[in-house]
Amino acid sequence: MDTMKTIMVRGFECESLDDALGWVDAMGNTTAIKIGGKILVVPEAEARRLDTEGISFAYVGEHQIPDGTFRTVSVSIPVH
């Protein structure tokens, strides 16, 4: 049986992935993540804390493909 728990995350919610990635580009030392169905911009140290505490989330970023265009990608960080 899966259980839910409330966690505190330092960062702010964005309406879209594009919005979050724009903030990351503008702010520096931050990263975009998806957690609990929300898109957040958090300090890089906060993402490391979530990973260390075994909280499942996904990093979100852009990846340039060979034709020069960009694709939004996510990398899941599983519970360990």
PyMOL CGO cylinders between C-alpha atoms (Angstrom):
from pymol import cmd
from pymol.cgo import CYLINDER

trace = [
    CYLINDER, 0.00, 0.00, 0.00, 1.37, 3.40, -1.01, 0.3, 1, 1, 1, 1, 1, 1,
    CYLINDER, 1.37, 3.40, -1.01, 1.23, 6.17, 1.53, 0.3, 1, 1, 1, 1, 1, 1,
    CYLINDER, 1.23, 6.17, 1.53, 1.44, 9.90, 0.98, 0.3, 1, 1, 1, 1, 1, 1,
    CYLINDER, 1.44, 9.90, 0.98, 3.44, 12.25, 3.11, 0.3, 1, 1, 1, 1, 1, 1,
    CYLINDER, 3.44, 12.25, 3.11, 3.70, 16.00, 3.13, 0.3, 1, 1, 1, 1, 1, 1,
    CYLINDER, 3.70, 16.00, 3.13, 7.13, 17.44, 2.48, 0.3, 1, 1, 1, 1, 1, 1,
    CYLINDER, 7.13, 17.44, 2.48, 8.37, 20.99, 2.52, 0.3, 1, 1, 1, 1, 1, 1,
    CYLINDER, 8.37, 20.99, 2.52, 10.18, 22.10, -0.63, 0.3, 1, 1, 1, 1, 1, 1,
    CYLINDER, 10.18, 22.10, -0.63, 12.03, 25.41, -0.94, 0.3, 1, 1, 1, 1, 1, 1,
    CYLINDER, 12.03, 25.41, -0.94, 11.20, 26.91, -4.32, 0.3, 1, 1, 1, 1, 1, 1,
    CYLINDER, 11.20, 26.91, -4.32, 8.26, 28.25, -6.28, 0.3, 1, 1, 1, 1, 1, 1,
    CYLINDER, 8.26, 28.25, -6.28, 5.64, 26.76, -8.56, 0.3, 1, 1, 1, 1, 1, 1,
    CYLINDER, 5.64, 26.76, -8.56, 5.40, 27.58, -12.26, 0.3, 1, 1, 1, 1, 1, 1,
    CYLINDER, 5.40, 27.58, -12.26, 2.45, 27.28, -14.62, 0.3, 1, 1, 1, 1, 1, 1,
    CYLINDER, 2.45, 27.28, -14.62, 4.40, 25.49, -17.36, 0.3, 1, 1, 1, 1, 1, 1,
    CYLINDER, 4.40, 25.49, -17.36, 7.68, 23.77, -18.13, 0.3, 1, 1, 1, 1, 1, 1,
    CYLINDER, 7.68, 23.77, -18.13, 8.66, 26.63, -20.45, 0.3, 1, 1, 1, 1, 1, 1,
    CYLINDER, 8.66, 26.63, -20.45, 8.01, 29.14, -17.66, 0.3, 1, 1, 1, 1, 1, 1,
    CYLINDER, 8.01, 29.14, -17.66, 10.12, 27.12, -15.22, 0.3, 1, 1, 1, 1, 1, 1,
    CYLINDER, 10.12, 27.12, -15.22, 13.00, 26.73, -17.68, 0.3, 1, 1, 1, 1, 1, 1,
    CYLINDER, 13.00, 26.73, -17.68, 12.91, 30.48, -18.35, 0.3, 1, 1, 1, 1, 1, 1,
    CYLINDER, 12.91, 30.48, -18.35, 13.28, 31.16, -14.62, 0.3, 1, 1, 1, 1, 1, 1,
    CYLINDER, 13.28, 31.16, -14.62, 16.16, 28.69, -14.36, 0.3, 1, 1, 1, 1, 1, 1,
    CYLINDER, 16.16, 28.69, -14.36, 17.97, 30.46, -17.22, 0.3, 1, 1, 1, 1, 1, 1,
    CYLINDER, 17.97, 30.46, -17.22, 17.38, 33.87, -15.64, 0.3, 1, 1, 1, 1, 1, 1,
    CYLINDER, 17.38, 33.87, -15.64, 18.26, 32.99, -12.04, 0.3, 1, 1, 1, 1, 1, 1,
    CYLINDER, 18.26, 32.99, -12.04, 21.19, 30.58, -12.14, 0.3, 1, 1, 1, 1, 1, 1,
    CYLINDER, 21.19, 30.58, -12.14, 21.99, 28.04, -9.39, 0.3, 1, 1, 1, 1, 1, 1,
    CYLINDER, 21.99, 28.04, -9.39, 18.46, 26.68, -9.70, 0.3, 1, 1, 1, 1, 1, 1,
    CYLINDER, 18.46, 26.68, -9.70, 16.87, 23.72, -11.42, 0.3, 1, 1, 1, 1, 1, 1,
    CYLINDER, 16.87, 23.72, -11.42, 13.37, 22.81, -12.58, 0.3, 1, 1, 1, 1, 1, 1,
    CYLINDER, 13.37, 22.81, -12.58, 11.74, 19.72, -11.12, 0.3, 1, 1, 1, 1, 1, 1,
    CYLINDER, 11.74, 19.72, -11.12, 8.39, 17.93, -11.25, 0.3, 1, 1, 1, 1, 1, 1,
    CYLINDER, 8.39, 17.93, -11.25, 7.18, 16.61, -7.93, 0.3, 1, 1, 1, 1, 1, 1,
    CYLINDER, 7.18, 16.61, -7.93, 3.71, 15.66, -6.77, 0.3, 1, 1, 1, 1, 1, 1,
    CYLINDER, 3.71, 15.66, -6.77, 2.22, 16.81, -10.09, 0.3, 1, 1, 1, 1, 1, 1,
    CYLINDER, 2.22, 16.81, -10.09, 3.69, 20.30, -9.74, 0.3, 1, 1, 1, 1, 1, 1,
    CYLINDER, 3.69, 20.30, -9.74, 6.41, 22.07, -11.70, 0.3, 1, 1, 1, 1, 1, 1,
    CYLINDER, 6.41, 22.07, -11.70, 8.82, 23.87, -9.38, 0.3, 1, 1, 1, 1, 1, 1,
    CYLINDER, 8.82, 23.87, -9.38, 11.98, 25.94, -9.63, 0.3, 1, 1, 1, 1, 1, 1,
    CYLINDER, 11.98, 25.94, -9.63, 14.24, 25.10, -6.69, 0.3, 1, 1, 1, 1, 1, 1,
    CYLINDER, 14.24, 25.10, -6.69, 17.81, 25.85, -5.65, 0.3, 1, 1, 1, 1, 1, 1,
    CYLINDER, 17.81, 25.85, -5.65, 20.20, 23.13, -6.81, 0.3, 1, 1, 1, 1, 1, 1,
    CYLINDER, 20.20, 23.13, -6.81, 20.96, 22.35, -3.15, 0.3, 1, 1, 1, 1, 1, 1,
    CYLINDER, 20.96, 22.35, -3.15, 17.25, 21.70, -2.55, 0.3, 1, 1, 1, 1, 1, 1,
    CYLINDER, 17.25, 21.70, -2.55, 17.13, 19.15, -5.38, 0.3, 1, 1, 1, 1, 1, 1,
    CYLINDER, 17.13, 19.15, -5.38, 20.16, 17.40, -3.87, 0.3, 1, 1, 1, 1, 1, 1,
    CYLINDER, 20.16, 17.40, -3.87, 18.44, 17.37, -0.46, 0.3, 1, 1, 1, 1, 1, 1,
    CYLINDER, 18.44, 17.37, -0.46, 15.32, 15.76, -1.93, 0.3, 1, 1, 1, 1, 1, 1,
    CYLINDER, 15.32, 15.76, -1.93, 17.46, 13.11, -3.61, 0.3, 1, 1, 1, 1, 1, 1,
    CYLINDER, 17.46, 13.11, -3.61, 19.44, 12.46, -0.41, 0.3, 1, 1, 1, 1, 1, 1,
    CYLINDER, 19.44, 12.46, -0.41, 16.21, 12.08, 1.57, 0.3, 1, 1, 1, 1, 1, 1,
    CYLINDER, 16.21, 12.08, 1.57, 14.93, 9.52, -0.95, 0.3, 1, 1, 1, 1, 1, 1,
    CYLINDER, 14.93, 9.52, -0.95, 12.07, 11.64, -2.26, 0.3, 1, 1, 1, 1, 1, 1,
    CYLINDER, 12.07, 11.64, -2.26, 10.98, 10.75, -5.79, 0.3, 1, 1, 1, 1, 1, 1,
    CYLINDER, 10.98, 10.75, -5.79, 10.94, 13.61, -8.33, 0.3, 1, 1, 1, 1, 1, 1,
    CYLINDER, 10.94, 13.61, -8.33, 12.07, 14.37, -11.89, 0.3, 1, 1, 1, 1, 1, 1,
    CYLINDER, 12.07, 14.37, -11.89, 14.61, 16.90, -13.09, 0.3, 1, 1, 1, 1, 1, 1,
    CYLINDER, 14.61, 16.90, -13.09, 13.36, 18.85, -16.11, 0.3, 1, 1, 1, 1, 1, 1,
    CYLINDER, 13.36, 18.85, -16.11, 15.63, 20.48, -18.67, 0.3, 1, 1, 1, 1, 1, 1,
    CYLINDER, 15.63, 20.48, -18.67, 16.26, 21.13, -22.33, 0.3, 1, 1, 1, 1, 1, 1,
    CYLINDER, 16.26, 21.13, -22.33, 18.43, 18.97, -24.56, 0.3, 1, 1, 1, 1, 1, 1,
    CYLINDER, 18.43, 18.97, -24.56, 19.73, 20.08, -27.94, 0.3, 1, 1, 1, 1, 1, 1,
    CYLINDER, 19.73, 20.08, -27.94, 19.35, 17.41, -30.58, 0.3, 1, 1, 1, 1, 1, 1,
    CYLINDER, 19.35, 17.41, -30.58, 21.64, 17.07, -33.64, 0.3, 1, 1, 1, 1, 1, 1,
    CYLINDER, 21.64, 17.07, -33.64, 19.43, 19.18, -35.94, 0.3, 1, 1, 1, 1, 1, 1,
    CYLINDER, 19.43, 19.18, -35.94, 19.89, 22.16, -33.57, 0.3, 1, 1, 1, 1, 1, 1,
    CYLINDER, 19.89, 22.16, -33.57, 16.41, 22.14, -32.08, 0.3, 1, 1, 1, 1, 1, 1,
    CYLINDER, 16.41, 22.14, -32.08, 15.72, 21.68, -28.39, 0.3, 1, 1, 1, 1, 1, 1,
    CYLINDER, 15.72, 21.68, -28.39, 13.51, 19.15, -26.64, 0.3, 1, 1, 1, 1, 1, 1,
    CYLINDER, 13.51, 19.15, -26.64, 12.26, 19.28, -23.08, 0.3, 1, 1, 1, 1, 1, 1,
    CYLINDER, 12.26, 19.28, -23.08, 13.34, 16.16, -21.22, 0.3, 1, 1, 1, 1, 1, 1,
    CYLINDER, 13.34, 16.16, -21.22, 12.81, 14.81, -17.73, 0.3, 1, 1, 1, 1, 1, 1,
    CYLINDER, 12.81, 14.81, -17.73, 15.00, 12.48, -15.70, 0.3, 1, 1, 1, 1, 1, 1,
    CYLINDER, 15.00, 12.48, -15.70, 13.25, 10.64, -12.91, 0.3, 1, 1, 1, 1, 1, 1,
    CYLINDER, 13.25, 10.64, -12.91, 15.00, 10.26, -9.57, 0.3, 1, 1, 1, 1, 1, 1,
    CYLINDER, 15.00, 10.26, -9.57, 13.50, 7.12, -8.00, 0.3, 1, 1, 1, 1, 1, 1,
    CYLINDER, 13.50, 7.12, -8.00, 12.94, 6.53, -4.33, 0.3, 1, 1, 1, 1, 1, 1,
    CYLINDER, 12.94, 6.53, -4.33, 15.93, 4.68, -2.88, 0.3, 1, 1, 1, 1, 1, 1,
]
cmd.load_cgo(trace, "trace")
